[in-house]
Amino acid sequence: MDISIVIPLLNEAESLPELHAWIKRVMDEHKFSYEIIFIDDGSTDESWNLIQGLEMEYAEVKGLRFRRNYGKSAALNEGFAIAQGDSVFTMDADLQDSPDELPEMHRMLWEDGFDLVSGWKKKRYDPITKTIPTKLYNWATRRMSGIYLHDFNCGLKAYKNEVIKSVEVYGEMHRYIPVMAQRAGYEKIGEKVVVHQARKYGETKFGLSRFIRGPLDLLSIIFVSKFGKRPMHFFGFWGAIAIVIGFMLTAYVLIDKFIAISQNIPQTLVANNPLFYLALTMLIVGSQLFMGGFLAEMISRNAPNRNNYEVSEKIGLE
């Protein structure tokens, strides 16, 4: 199969027939073999009934329905598990992503050699309450991840199948799939300017809460990908620094006390010196970090996926 199109949706009944017809026209014009996977993320309108109707009429339509709303990341994760196409596309169901972009993005994967291609909605038709936070979010994500994409949040993306099979998407991490893919070794990341359509039906599902949860998920991805198999390198490093500072402060307080005694200079008790408490705090924090590192190391070494690594090729092996 050439193409799988994974479409998460929540209450988009008005858009679905038009979206399916648009995708079908583009796919048939380019003679692609394809599947459309609708993931109903707990819709309360007629979305699922429409998907059922499309599935009965068109062989390319597949559907999965959640009992309740789990979020876009959960929907994409389940869609990725089902997808069979060489190229796997994600797009929103609100008609703001244009299926006309798919053939060129498919070509970029297989002729230009990209592992994934991200859409860039250079000209947007969103309200200013969404565009300004999005710009700030994209700037922060570029700085933190080191990946230069203009529009991490664009729902229209193309992946080689092996890329989406190598990532697990949860929380608010769907917008960070390029980051997770790069950490898994897929570093050929492309970008394409895509047409952004104004919303035709329904209401936006955009919420400002994503700008609180999203950066936290990005930090989690960076931390786990860097230290997931060697947590002691992180906790031990900072624990050692804290303990060294604690010992230095302790030595300073004691030496200062002994000098004062030898010179008959009146001194207060060591326990009354603020540096004594700072030294004690650093020693305790350092010890706790070391213990945390040891515990994390024990957990990671006994985890069932401790020796799971992405292998790009094999030769001479069955």
C-alpha positions in Angstrom: 0.0 0.0 0.0 1.3 3.4 -0.9 -0.4 5.7 1.6 -2.1 5.6 4.9 -3.9 8.7 6.1 -4.6 8.9 9.8 -7.3 11.4 10.8 -8.0 12.0 14.5 -11.3 13.8 15.0 -13.7 15.1 17.6 -17.2 16.3 16.6 -16.4 17.0 13.0 -19.5 15.4 11.4 -20.1 18.2 9.0 -16.6 18.0 7.5 -16.2 14.2 7.0 -18.1 13.6 3.8 -16.4 16.6 2.1 -13.0 15.6 3.4 -13.3 12.0 2.3 -14.4 13.1 -1.2 -11.5 15.5 -1.5 -9.0 12.8 -0.4 -10.5 10.2 -2.7 -10.3 12.6 -5.7 -6.6 13.3 -5.1 -5.6 9.7 -4.4 -7.5 8.4 -7.5 -6.0 11.1 -9.8 -2.5 10.0 -8.8 -3.4 6.3 -8.8 -2.2 5.6 -5.2 -3.2 2.6 -3.3 -4.4 4.0 0.0 -6.4 3.7 3.2 -8.1 6.4 5.3 -8.1 5.7 9.0 -10.6 7.8 11.0 -10.0 7.9 14.8 -13.1 9.1 16.6 -11.8 10.6 19.8 -15.1 10.3 21.8 -17.3 12.5 19.5 -20.8 13.3 20.8 -22.3 14.2 17.4 -22.9 12.1 14.3 -19.3 11.6 13.4 -19.1 7.9 14.1 -22.4 7.2 12.2 -20.9 9.0 9.2 -17.7 7.0 9.4 -19.7 3.7 9.6 -21.6 4.8 6.5 -18.4 5.7 4.6 -16.8 2.4 5.6 -19.8 0.4 4.2 -19.6 2.2 0.9 -15.8 2.7 0.4 -13.2 -0.1 0.9 -10.4 2.4 1.7 -12.2 3.7 4.8 -11.3 2.3 8.2 -12.4 3.6 11.6 -11.7 3.3 15.3 -13.8 4.8 18.0 -12.8 5.6 21.6 -15.3 5.3 24.4 -14.4 8.7 25.6 -12.1 11.6 24.7 -8.4 10.7 25.2 -6.8 13.4 23.2 -5.1 13.7 19.8 -1.9 11.9 20.9 -3.8 8.8 21.9 -5.8 8.9 18.6 -2.6 9.2 16.5 -0.9 6.4 18.5 -3.7 4.0 17.7 -3.8 5.1 14.1 -0.1 4.5 13.7 -0.4 1.0 15.0 -3.0 0.2 12.3 -1.4 2.1 9.4 0.0 -0.2 6.6 1.1 2.3 3.9 4.7 3.0 3.0 3.9 6.7 3.6 1.8 7.6 6.7 0.1 11.0 6.7 -1.6 12.8 9.6 -4.1 15.5 9.0 -6.9 17.2 10.8 -10.6 16.6 10.0 -11.7 20.2 9.9 -10.8 20.8 6.2 -8.1 23.3 7.2 -5.5 20.8 5.8 -5.5 20.4 2.1 -5.2 16.8 0.7 -3.8 18.3 -2.5 -0.5 18.6 -0.6 -0.2 14.8 -0.1 1.3 13.8 -3.5 4.2 16.2 -3.2 4.9 15.3 0.4 4.9 11.6 -0.6 7.4 12.4 -3.4 9.6 14.3 -0.9 9.8 11.1 1.3 10.8 8.7 -1.4 12.6 10.8 -4.0 14.2 13.5 -1.8 15.0 11.0 0.9 13.4 12.6 3.9 12.3 10.4 6.9 9.5 12.8 7.6 8.1 16.0 6.1 6.3 18.6 8.2 3.8 21.1 6.9 4.3 24.8 7.4 1.2 26.9 7.4 3.0 30.1 6.4 -0.2 32.0 5.9 -2.7 31.2 8.6 -6.4 31.9 8.9 -6.6 31.5 12.7 -7.6 34.2 15.2 -4.8 36.2 16.8 -5.4 34.5 20.1 -4.1 31.3 18.5 -1.4 32.6 16.1 0.6 34.6 18.6 0.8 31.8 21.2 1.6 29.4 18.4 4.6 31.5 17.2 5.9 31.7 20.8 5.5 27.9 21.2 7.3 27.2 17.9 10.2 29.5 18.8 10.6 27.8 22.2 10.4 24.3 20.7 13.1 25.2 18.1 15.4 26.4 20.9 14.9 23.5 23.2 14.9 20.7 20.6 17.5 22.0 18.1 15.2 21.1 15.2 14.5 24.1 12.9 10.8 23.7 11.9 8.6 26.7 11.5 5.3 24.9 12.5 5.6 22.0 14.9 1.9 22.1 15.6 0.8 21.7 11.9 -1.4 18.6 11.8 -0.4 17.8 8.2 2.7 15.7 8.3 4.2 12.8 6.3 6.3 9.9 7.7 7.9 6.8 6.3 6.1 3.9 8.0 9.2 2.8 9.9 9.4 6.2 11.6 5.9 6.1 13.1 6.4 2.5 14.2 9.4 3.6 16.2 7.7 6.2 18.4 5.0 6.0 21.1 2.8 9.0 21.3 1.0 10.1 24.5 0.1 13.1 26.6 0.5 16.2 24.4 3.4 14.7 22.5 1.8 14.5 19.0 3.4 17.9 18.1 6.8 16.5 19.1 6.9 13.5 16.9 9.7 15.1 14.8 11.7 15.4 18.1 11.0 11.8 19.0 11.9 10.6 15.5 15.2 12.5 15.6 16.1 11.0 18.9 15.3 7.6 17.5 17.9 8.2 14.7 15.6 9.6 11.9 17.4 12.9 11.3 16.3 13.7 7.7 13.5 16.1 8.5 12.0 18.2 5.7 9.4 21.0 5.6 6.9 22.1 3.0 4.8 25.2 2.9 1.2 24.1 2.8 -2.1 25.9 2.2 -4.1 26.6 5.3 -7.8 26.7 4.8 -10.1 28.8 7.0 -12.3 26.7 9.2 -15.6 25.9 7.3 -17.6 24.1 10.0 -17.7 23.7 13.7 -15.5 25.3 16.3 -11.8 25.1 17.1 -10.7 22.6 19.7 -7.7 24.8 20.5 -7.1 25.5 24.2 -4.4 27.6 26.0 -3.8 24.7 28.4 -1.7 23.0 25.8 0.9 25.7 26.2 1.4 24.5 29.8 1.3 20.8 29.1 3.2 20.9 25.9 6.6 22.3 27.1 6.5 19.9 30.0 6.1 17.0 27.5 9.0 18.4 25.5 11.3 18.4 28.5 10.2 14.8 29.2 11.1 13.7 25.7 14.5 15.3 25.8 15.3 14.0 29.3 14.1 10.4 28.6 15.8 10.2 25.2 19.1 11.4 26.6 19.1 9.7 30.0 16.5 7.0 29.8 19.0 4.1 29.6 21.6 5.8 31.9 19.8 7.8 34.6 22.8 7.7 37.0 24.7 10.0 34.5 22.2 12.7 35.2 21.4 12.2 38.9 24.9 11.2 39.8 26.4 14.3 38.1 24.3 16.8 40.0 24.5 14.8 43.2 28.2 14.9 43.0 28.3 18.6 42.5 25.9 19.1 45.4 28.0 16.9 47.7 31.3 18.6 46.7 29.8 22.1 47.4 28.5 20.8 50.7 31.9 19.5 51.8 33.6 22.7 50.7 31.1 24.8 52.7 31.5 22.5 55.7 35.3 22.7 55.5 35.1 26.5 55.2 32.9 26.8 58.3 35.2 24.5 60.4 38.4 26.1 59.3 37.0 29.5 60.1 36.0 28.2 63.5 39.5 26.8 64.2 41.2 30.0 63.1 39.0 32.0 65.4 39.8 29.7 68.3 43.5 29.8 67.7 43.5 33.6 67.6 41.2 33.9 70.6 38.6 35.7 68.6 35.1 35.5 70.1 32.9 33.2 67.9 29.3 32.1 67.9 28.4 28.4 67.7 29.0 26.7 64.3 25.3 25.9 64.3 24.5 29.6 64.2 26.5 30.2 61.0 24.1 30.3 58.0 26.7 28.6 55.8 26.5 25.5 58.1 22.8 25.0 57.1 23.5 25.6 53.5 26.3 23.0 53.6 24.0 20.5 55.4 21.3 21.1 52.8 23.7 20.5 49.9 24.9 17.3 51.5 21.4 16.0 51.9 20.3 17.0 48.4 23.4 15.4 46.9 22.8 12.2 48.8 19.1 12.1 47.7 20.1 12.7 44.1 22.6 9.8 44.3 19.9 7.5 45.8 17.4 8.6 43.1 20.0 7.8 40.5 20.7 4.3 41.9 16.9 3.6 42.1 16.4 4.8 38.5 19.3 2.7 37.4 17.9 -0.4 39.0 14.5 0.2 37.4 15.9 0.9 33.9 18.2 -2.2 34.1 15.2 -4.4 35.0 12.7 -2.8 32.6 11.3 -5.1 29.9 12.4 -2.7 27.1 15.9 -2.0 28.4 17.6 -3.5 25.4 15.2 -2.3 22.7 17.1 -0.4 20.0 16.2 0.8 16.6 18.0 -1.2 13.9 18.0 0.4 10.5 19.3 -2.6 8.4 20.4 -6.2 8.7 22.4 -8.3 6.2 23.1 -12.0 6.3 20.5 -12.5 9.1 17.1 -14.1 9.0 
